[in-house]
Amino acid sequence: MQKRLFYIIFTLATLCFSECGEYKDNNNDETEVTASDFAMAYFNYDFSKAATLATDDSRKWLEFEASNITDGDIQTLRDAEEGAIVEVNSSTTEGDEATVEMTVKNFLYTDSIGKPGRMVEGKVITVKLKKQADDKWKVRMEAPLRSGK
C-alpha cells in the first residue's frame, strides 16, 4: 500500500514539475509584443499608432520622422509590394527597463535629409523600453531608430 501511495505522489510531483518547466517570463512577452507592434507601426509609417506605444518624451522623434517624409519617400512606399516585417531576435529585462533586438525587413530606410529613402531587405535594430507607472511597457526613443541602436 505504501509503495502504491509513493508512486502516486511521485507521478503527481513529476507532472507538476514538468508543467512548471513550461513557465515563460511574462515581462519578456509583454516587452517583445510592445516592441514588435511599435516597430511594425514605425517602419510602416503609422506614426499615430507608434505614438500610443511610446513614452511621452519619445513622441518628438516620431514627429521628427513624420516631418521628414518626402514625396519621393511616399512614392517609394506606394510602389513597395508589401510593408515592413519585424522578427524579434532576443530580449532582456532588468527591473523597469528592457531591450529588444529585432530584424526589420522590407522597409524604407531614410538616413539623410534631402536624399531619397531606399528600400532595405533587412537590418537589425534595438529598441529600449521603460515600464510606466501603470505597469505598461512603452518604447523609449533617444533618437530615430537606426540599425544597431
Disulfide bonds with the S-S distance in Angstrom:
none
